Amino acid sequence: MQSIFNIRVVLFGLMVGLILVFCAQSFAQVGIAISVNFPPPDLPVYDQPLCPGPDYIWTPGYWAWDEDDGYYWVPGTWVLAPEPDYYWTPAYWAWEGNSYRFFPGYWGPVIGFYGGINYGHGYFGHGYEGGRWERGHFYYNRSVTNVNVTEIHNVYNTTIVNNTVNRVSYNGGRGGISARPTTQEETALRERHVSAVAAQTQHMQAARSNPEMRASSNRGRPPIAATARPGAFREGAVAAREGGTVHGPVGGRQEGHGAATPEQAHAPATQERNTRVPEPPASARAEEHQPSRNENARPTYTHPSEIPRPERSPAPNTGNAKMDQKYQKQQEKLANQQAQDRQKLQQRQDQEHQRVAQQRANEAQQQEQKQQMEQRHQQQTQQMMQRHEQQSQKLESRQQPHQQQAPPVHANSHPPEQHK
C-alpha cells in the first residue's frame, strides 16, 4: 500500500509540474498586471538594421512601462528563434475599460493577435509579411526586410501593398486601433507558446536601465530605435527618423501615475500616410520637435505636449490663513483650467494632423501642407502660453498687496511705555 501511495504522489507531482510548464509557456495569452491610465506614445519611424545572419527573425520595437520612469522604448532587433518554424507575435497595449493593459509578445508556430498595430517591416497589423520558414530555414521577403543577399541566399520577392500607416501603438479606446482577432489568430491563442528568449529579456532590461530610452527624455523619438542584435545599443544601432506623439504625462510615479485625466487617457493619436518625404539636413533634423532657443529669447514650442510641466506655485503666506487658503484655491483652479486648455489645443492639433495625413496629395504638396500646419500650431501654442502667463501674472498681482501689507494694529492699542 505504501508503494502505491508513493507512486500516486509522484504522478501527482508530475501532473502539477506539467501544468506549471504549460502555464509558463502560455502566459503571453493574457495581459499581465501592468495598467496605465494614459496611452503609450505613437510609434517612431526608423529604418530596419541589416539582418546579421541566416534564420534571424525581426522583432519590432515597442513602448514598455516602468513604474518609476513611465514609458520607455524597447528597440526593435533581430533575434534567433527558440526553435525552427516558430514566429514572433509582437507585444501590444490595449484599452481594457478603465486603463491600458500590456500584452507581452511570444513565440509560436502561428502568429497570434497583436492588436492590429502596424509596426512596419512586415508586421502590418495581422500576421508577418517579412518572411517564412521552409525546410527548417527562414526565407526573407526582400521587399520589406533589409538583408544582404551576398551573405543570405534564402530570399524571395513579394510586393506588399501598404499605402496607409497608422502609427498608433494601442488597441481600443478613443483614437486606438479598432482591429479584432481573426479566426486564425483566435486559433493561435490555443497553440503552444514560448515566452521571450533570454536575449530578448536582457535586451528589454538594457532599454529599461537606459535613461535615453524613456519618453520623458526622448519625447517619443528614441536615439536608439533599433539594433542589429539584442543589447547591441552602439554598433549597428539606428536612431528614429521621426518621433511619435507623447500622450499624457511622460514620467512615471513622479509624474502622477494613475492620475491622468480622461482627456489625456483618450487623446486622439497622430496618423500619417506611409509616404517618404525628402529628408531635411542633419541640423534641421536635430532641431525637429525641439524648442528653439537663443540667449535672449524664451523657448518656442510647436505643440502643447512639448511644453514642460509647470512648476507648482508655492503656497501663499501673507499671515492671513483665510486669505492664503482663498488664494491657493484660485491658483489650483487656474492651473487646472490651463491644463485643460493645453489638452484641448493638443487634441485639435492632433485632429488636424490626421486630416492632413489622410488627404490624397503628392509628396511635395503634403510636405508644404505639413509645414504650414506646423507654423499655425506654433503660433497657436505661443498665443496660449502668452495668455496663460498673463493670467498667472494677474492672479499674482492681486496677491502682492496683501503679502506686503503690514499686520493690522488694533484701534485701542498703544505703543509700549518707555522706562525712564
C-alpha atoms as one frame of an Amber mdcrd trajectory, in Angstrom:
protein
   0.000   0.000   0.000   2.815   2.373   0.848   4.344   1.784  -2.595   1.038
   2.592  -4.332   0.715   5.763  -2.264   4.243   6.851  -3.228   3.518   6.232
  -6.921   0.381   8.355  -6.697   2.355  11.176  -5.051   4.966  11.035  -7.811
   2.315  11.045 -10.560   0.508  13.959  -8.917   3.796  15.892  -8.744   4.449
  15.259 -12.432   0.970  16.483 -13.371   1.432  19.682 -11.346   4.824  20.226
 -12.970   3.382  19.821 -16.471   0.592  22.257 -15.677   3.090  24.829 -14.403
   5.242  24.424 -17.506   2.231  24.836 -19.772   1.145  27.963 -17.892   4.638
  29.409 -18.111   4.659  28.839 -21.864   1.150  30.212 -22.328   1.274  33.250
 -20.024   1.609  35.576 -23.002  -2.021  34.928 -23.954  -3.220  37.117 -21.098
  -2.367  40.750 -20.379  -0.006  40.990 -17.448  -0.704  43.133 -14.390   0.512
  46.412 -15.854  -2.172  49.036 -16.362  -1.731  52.730 -17.105  -4.323  55.491
 -17.264  -2.972  57.139 -20.415  -1.886  55.581 -23.722   1.687  54.929 -24.855
   3.317  57.324 -27.350   2.841  56.770 -31.052   5.375  54.548 -32.796   8.524
  56.301 -34.033   9.693  55.973 -37.645  13.036  54.196 -38.118  14.952  52.137
 -40.664  15.492  48.432 -40.148  19.125  47.434 -39.430  20.774  44.899 -41.711
  19.957  41.302 -40.801  23.070  39.900 -39.031  22.813  36.343 -40.369  20.621
  33.437 -41.502  17.494  32.424 -39.556  17.296  35.658 -37.534  13.718  36.871
 -37.023  12.828  40.558 -36.838  11.102  41.616 -33.599   9.700  45.179 -33.769
  10.293  47.831 -31.127   7.556  48.761 -28.664   6.802  51.033 -25.708   7.090
  49.349 -22.315   6.229  50.737 -18.872   8.287  51.327 -15.747   6.537  52.392
 -12.543   9.189  54.982 -11.703  10.132  56.327 -15.137   6.971  55.837 -17.203
   7.001  54.678 -20.817  10.344  53.672 -22.322  11.263  52.377 -25.781  12.466
  48.803 -26.307  14.334  48.930 -29.648  13.438  46.579 -32.460  16.070  43.915
 -33.033  16.962  40.687 -34.858  16.639  37.540 -32.723  17.233  33.835 -33.291
  14.005  31.880 -32.781  13.998  29.340 -29.914  13.381  26.596 -32.499  12.681
  26.274 -36.253   9.184  27.041 -37.590   8.486  29.456 -34.745   7.309  33.017
 -35.406   7.241  36.069 -33.154   3.940  37.650 -32.107   4.757  41.247 -31.037
   3.680  42.825 -27.758   0.927  45.431 -27.695  -1.180  47.676 -25.432  -4.987
  47.577 -25.282  -7.677  49.670 -23.611  -9.402  47.477 -21.016 -12.375  49.586
 -19.922 -10.610  51.870 -17.451  -6.890  51.594 -18.238  -4.346  50.433 -20.803
  -3.092  46.882 -20.269   0.113  45.383 -21.640   0.137  42.101 -23.606   3.693
  40.712 -23.974   4.983  39.087 -27.148   5.633  35.366 -27.556   6.967  32.679
 -29.927   4.764  30.082 -31.536   4.103  28.078 -34.719   1.366  30.557 -35.710
   1.410  34.340 -35.324  -1.310  35.469 -32.962  -3.148  38.732 -32.422  -1.022
  41.804 -31.664  -3.699  44.452 -31.525  -3.746  45.289 -35.202  -0.755  47.568
 -34.530   1.211  48.470 -37.665   4.821  48.064 -36.529   6.120  48.108 -40.102
   8.898  45.957 -41.580   6.483  43.103 -42.255   4.240  43.468 -39.179   1.400
  45.445 -40.735  -1.325  44.647 -38.192  -2.011  40.963 -38.880   0.499  38.180
 -39.455   4.028  38.734 -40.784   4.934  39.541 -44.397   8.697  39.693 -43.889
   9.499  36.032 -44.414   8.562  32.393 -43.861  10.035  29.092 -42.729  10.825
  26.432 -45.334  12.554  23.096 -44.619  13.948  24.321 -41.318  15.387  27.597
 -42.657  13.961  31.084 -42.767  13.411  32.755 -46.152  13.296  36.575 -46.247
  10.986  38.759 -48.327  13.388  41.367 -49.712  10.576  43.845 -50.396  10.101
  44.540 -46.667  13.266  43.281 -44.934  16.846  44.529 -45.011  19.107  41.581
 -45.892  22.491  41.257 -47.597  21.906  38.812 -50.467  25.633  38.088 -50.802
  25.582  36.500 -47.345  21.961  35.340 -47.080  20.690  33.377 -50.090  17.303
  32.289 -48.744  15.351  35.221 -50.154  12.319  35.906 -52.330  10.409  38.961
 -53.547   6.714  39.506 -52.887   5.371  43.037 -53.222   3.334  44.141 -50.216
   0.843  46.998 -50.667   0.816  49.104 -47.502  -0.398  52.541 -48.550  -1.535
  53.879 -45.172   0.477  53.550 -41.999  -1.221  54.187 -38.677   1.399  54.865
 -36.013  -0.992  54.446 -33.075   0.547  51.962 -30.633  -2.528  50.693 -28.746
  -5.771  48.854 -29.445  -9.229  50.107 -28.425 -10.278  53.273 -26.654 -10.684
  56.642 -28.305  -8.099  57.080 -31.031  -6.895  53.473 -30.732  -6.794  50.711
 -33.329 -10.217  49.049 -33.736  -8.903  45.711 -35.052 -10.215  42.414 -33.665
  -8.631  38.928 -33.820  -9.172  36.894 -36.968 -10.255  33.252 -36.816  -6.648
  32.161 -37.364  -5.424  34.482 -34.592  -8.049  33.156 -32.200  -6.849  29.637
 -33.021  -3.273  30.739 -32.382  -4.232  31.613 -28.799  -4.752  27.917 -28.155
  -1.433  26.877 -29.705   1.696  26.166 -27.668   3.555  29.397 -26.800   7.081
  30.142 -25.707   7.850  33.399 -23.930  10.667  35.764 -24.908  14.116  34.144
 -25.017  16.901  35.206 -22.645  18.471  37.534 -25.218  15.175  39.414 -25.555
  14.756  39.723 -21.794  18.286  41.131 -21.444  17.590  43.486 -24.358  14.470
  44.804 -22.596  16.327  45.237 -19.291  19.097  47.186 -21.044  16.484  49.532
 -22.528  14.803  49.944 -19.163  18.049  50.999 -17.488  18.994  53.445 -20.275
  17.656  56.967 -19.489  17.717  57.868 -23.206  15.020  55.288 -23.886  12.482
  56.995 -21.600   9.722  59.005 -23.255  10.364  61.721 -20.659  13.860  62.102
 -22.141  13.409  61.441 -25.873   9.891  62.901 -26.227   8.794  59.979 -28.371
  11.892  59.980 -30.605  14.350  57.415 -29.182  18.005  57.871 -30.192  18.285
  54.072 -30.371  15.174  52.896 -32.201  16.511  49.556 -33.476  19.601  47.343
 -33.164  21.209  44.623 -35.282  21.420  42.242 -32.311  19.796  42.158 -28.866
  21.520  44.524 -26.432  23.884  45.974 -29.085  22.997  49.608 -28.411  26.063
  51.047 -30.152  27.383  49.089 -33.137  24.746  48.837 -35.845  22.131  50.777
 -33.852  19.670  53.001 -35.718  18.102  56.236 -34.445  14.492  57.220 -35.082
  13.954  59.386 -38.166  10.727  60.758 -36.756   9.233  60.683 -33.288   5.771
  59.712 -32.127   3.340  61.973 -30.286   3.522  61.578 -26.498   0.113  61.424
 -24.782  -0.430  62.442 -21.172   2.350  62.669 -18.558   5.730  61.473 -19.795
   7.137  60.352 -16.430   6.277  57.515 -14.064   5.359  57.813 -10.391   6.922
  61.270 -10.154   4.575  62.493 -12.871   1.439  61.245 -11.169   0.911  57.644
 -12.319  -2.763  56.812 -12.252  -3.860  60.445 -12.176  -4.325  61.172 -15.854
  -7.487  62.982 -16.887  -9.995  61.470 -19.336  -8.725  63.897 -21.971  -5.214
  62.505 -21.574  -6.377  58.905 -21.499  -8.330  59.217 -24.738  -6.340  61.822
 -26.663  -6.506  61.005 -30.389  -3.144  59.874 -31.691  -1.444  61.160 -34.817
  -1.861  59.161 -38.019   0.378  59.600 -41.055   0.423  58.162 -44.564   3.268
  55.840 -45.486   4.953  58.437 -47.710   8.640  59.173 -47.735   9.443  62.861
 -47.980  12.874  64.335 -48.741  14.932  64.145 -45.577  15.988  67.567 -44.193
  19.616  68.404 -43.380  21.077  66.862 -40.245  20.980  70.188 -38.403  17.298
  70.619 -39.176  16.518  67.027 -38.142  18.262  67.565 -34.827  16.055  70.572
 -34.112  12.796  68.938 -35.220  10.205  68.829 -32.445  12.684  70.554 -30.142
  12.155  74.001 -28.611  14.214  76.633 -30.448  16.383  78.722 -28.154  18.702
  81.674 -28.219  20.350  83.668 -25.484  17.757  86.452 -25.315  14.533  84.606
 -26.140  12.321  82.183 -24.297  11.821  78.619 -25.651   9.466  78.268 -28.621
   7.185  75.235 -28.719   5.115  73.940 -31.617   2.702  71.676 -29.715   1.309
  71.835 -26.160   2.674  68.332 -25.498   6.213  69.763 -25.817   5.688  72.329
 -23.048   7.408  71.218 -19.815   5.138  70.568 -16.862   4.698  73.871 -14.960
   6.245  74.065 -11.531   3.780  74.068  -8.674   3.372  77.551  -7.187   4.468
  77.874  -3.552   1.687  78.124  -1.000   0.851  81.791  -0.245   1.926  83.081
   3.149   0.515  86.541   3.892  -0.080  85.942   7.587  -3.826  85.703   6.992
  -4.723  81.995   6.967  -8.192  82.545   5.492  -6.836  84.746   2.708  -3.997
  82.300   1.979  -6.480  79.436   1.606  -8.549  81.512  -0.803  -5.529  82.364
  -2.951  -4.361  78.743  -3.000  -7.751  77.604  -4.313  -7.566  80.285  -7.009
  -4.095  79.063  -8.001  -5.275  75.453  -8.245  -8.346  76.465 -10.249  -6.215
  78.434 -12.713  -3.698  75.561 -13.044  -6.500  73.068 -13.827  -8.050  75.451
 -16.342  -4.725  75.969 -18.111  -4.085  72.201 -18.185  -7.455  71.718 -19.895
  -6.581  74.455 -22.406  -3.356  72.617 -23.305  -5.153  69.286 -23.674  -7.915
  70.731 -25.886  -5.431  72.525 -28.135  -3.332  69.354 -28.439  -6.427  67.379
 -29.434  -7.355  69.926 -32.115  -3.819  69.851 -33.492  -3.773  66.026 -33.470
  -7.024  66.003 -35.432  -5.506  68.376 -37.983  -2.511  66.047 -38.289  -4.942
  63.237 -39.074  -6.776  65.252 -41.743  -3.544  66.225 -43.489  -2.249  62.628
 -43.361  -5.465  61.282 -44.895  -5.541  63.733 -47.799  -4.567  62.378 -51.198
  -1.627  64.542 -52.250   1.820  64.073 -53.736   4.914  64.290 -51.565   5.667
  67.961 -52.307   2.105  69.081 -51.601   1.912  67.036 -48.417   5.230  68.434
 -47.199   4.079  72.008 -47.878   0.784  71.411 -46.084   2.622  69.929 -43.122
   4.980  72.927 -42.883   2.071  75.384 -42.985   0.231  73.350 -40.353   3.244
  73.301 -38.023   3.596  77.082 -38.358  -0.046  77.503 -37.335   0.436  75.108
 -34.435   3.467  77.018 -33.219   1.541  80.303 -33.352  -1.439  78.763 -31.525
   0.806  77.299 -28.838   2.699  80.560 -28.291  -0.544  82.539 -28.052  -1.866
  80.092 -25.472   1.371  80.360 -23.454   1.201  84.178 -23.505  -2.426  84.089
 -22.397  -1.577  81.718 -19.544   1.331  83.905 -18.478  -0.905  86.979 -18.375
  -3.477  85.076 -16.305  -0.819  83.964 -13.821   0.631  87.469 -13.564  -2.824
  88.932 -12.986  -3.514  86.472 -10.167  -0.093  87.122  -8.647  -0.595  90.903
  -8.787  -3.782  90.531  -6.747  -1.859  88.670  -4.067   1.114  91.035  -3.735
  -0.693  93.932  -1.978  -1.837  91.517   0.724   1.620  89.984   1.028   3.233
  93.398   1.515   0.563  94.705   3.872   1.731  95.041   7.496  -0.215  93.270
  10.247  -3.160  95.441  11.389  -2.868  97.474  14.596  -5.833  97.431  16.978
  -7.509 100.827  17.447  -7.164 100.714  21.224  -3.571  99.614  21.285  -0.828
 101.948  22.455   2.924 101.955  21.949   4.832 100.442  24.836   5.840 102.877
  27.513   9.468 103.818  27.712  11.052 103.280  31.071  12.883 106.236  32.312
